[in-house]
Amino acid sequence: MPDQATMNPTCTISRIELSAPRRKMYSVYAHDTHLFDISENTLVHFALRKGMSLPAEAIESIKAYQAFDEARQQALRYLNGRPHLESELSVKLIRKGYDKVIIHKVLDYLRDKGFLDDARYIEQFVQEAIRAGKSGPLRIRQKLLTKGADRGLIDTALLAYDDAFQEEACRLLVQKKRAMLRETDPKSLRNKLGAFLQNKGFLPHIIYKVIDSDA
């Protein structure tokens, strides 16, 4: 059965009911026929009220905005949990079934409002990794690439991880690892420590400078 919006070029809102209080969702009716369900954001955005006339194009605009608002609210819930890269957020919204055009608009909105900033995210990710001292630049780069981060932004952020920071991180890791290894042969110990640090993502010239200086 066609809805009221299809049957009549213009509809007049007869009532608006709060249908889901916890989610702040409203049902809109015209002549006691259900038109659509909308969020409080959409209700306020269009200033909908009883007695208001809605031409067909207005109804389509309301539905389009509602689709945008639903995707936006879902994105904000994700961001409330932790910061995201744009690529991460886009993938999650796609998995939720949102239209790609809507997702693009949501990302634009979040970027404009400062909720999304890939450069800031990558810089913070790198700084946290440096402070943790458990990963070298190669591993950090790979983790960010896996998340979909931009290579240029990664390169810029990793400039902060200079040789001095890498050497200090390697030195602490070597001290802990050396205490765990029961290796008496110097060559074998050097190889094992080197492989350990390479697996952590440190650069060869840093690795062997630290290992040989601590030998």
Residue pairs with C-beta under 8 A, 6 or more apart in sequence:
3 33
3 34
3 35
4 11
4 30
4 31
4 33
4 34
4 35
5 11
5 30
5 35
5 36
5 54
5 56
5 59
8 30
9 55
9 56
10 53
10 54
10 55
10 56
11 30
11 31
11 35
11 53
11 54
11 59
12 30
12 31
12 51
12 52
12 53
12 54
13 28
13 29
13 30
13 35
13 48
13 49
13 50
13 51
13 52
13 53
13 54
14 29
14 30
14 31
14 32
14 50
15 29
15 32
15 50
16 26
16 27
16 28
16 29
16 43
16 48
16 49
16 50
17 26
17 27
17 29
18 24
18 25
18 26
19 25
19 26
19 27
19 37
23 39
24 39
24 40
25 37
25 38
25 39
25 40
26 37
26 38
26 39
26 40
26 43
27 34
27 36
27 37
28 34
28 35
28 36
28 37
28 38
28 48
29 35
30 54
35 54
35 59
36 59
36 62
36 63
36 66
37 66
38 48
38 62
38 66
39 66
39 69
39 70
39 73
41 69
41 73
42 48
42 62
42 65
42 66
42 69
45 65
45 69
46 58
46 61
46 62
46 65
48 62
54 62
67 98
67 99
67 102
68 102
68 105
68 106
70 98
71 93
71 96
71 98
71 99
71 102
71 103
71 106
72 106
72 109
72 110
74 93
74 96
74 98
75 89
75 93
75 106
75 107
75 110
76 110
76 115
78 84
78 89
78 92
79 89
79 110
79 115
79 116
83 121
83 124
84 92
84 116
84 121
85 118
85 121
85 122
85 147
85 148
85 149
86 107
86 111
86 116
86 118
86 148
87 147
87 148
87 149
88 147
88 148
89 107
89 110
89 116
90 103
90 107
91 148
93 103
93 106
94 100
94 103
98 106
107 116
110 116
111 117
118 149
118 150
118 153
119 153
119 156
119 157
121 149
122 144
122 149
122 150
122 153
122 154
122 157
123 157
123 160
125 140
125 143
125 144
125 157
126 140
126 144
126 154
126 157
126 158
126 160
126 161
127 160
129 135
129 140
129 161
130 160
130 161
130 165
130 169
133 168
133 169
133 172
133 173
134 169
134 173
134 200
135 143
135 200
135 201
136 166
136 169
136 170
136 197
136 200
136 201
136 202
136 203
136 206
137 158
137 161
137 166
137 201
137 202
137 203
138 201
138 202
138 203
139 200
139 201
140 158
140 161
140 201
141 154
141 158
141 201
142 201
144 154
145 151
145 154
163 206
166 202
166 203
166 206
167 206
167 209
167 210
169 202
170 197
170 202
170 206
170 207
170 210
170 211
171 210
171 214
173 196
173 197
173 200
174 193
174 197
174 210
174 211
174 214
175 214
177 193
177 196
178 189
178 193
178 214
181 189
181 192
181 193
183 189
183 192
186 215
190 208
190 211
190 212
190 215
193 207
193 211
194 204
194 207
194 208
194 211
197 207
197 210
197 211
198 204
198 207
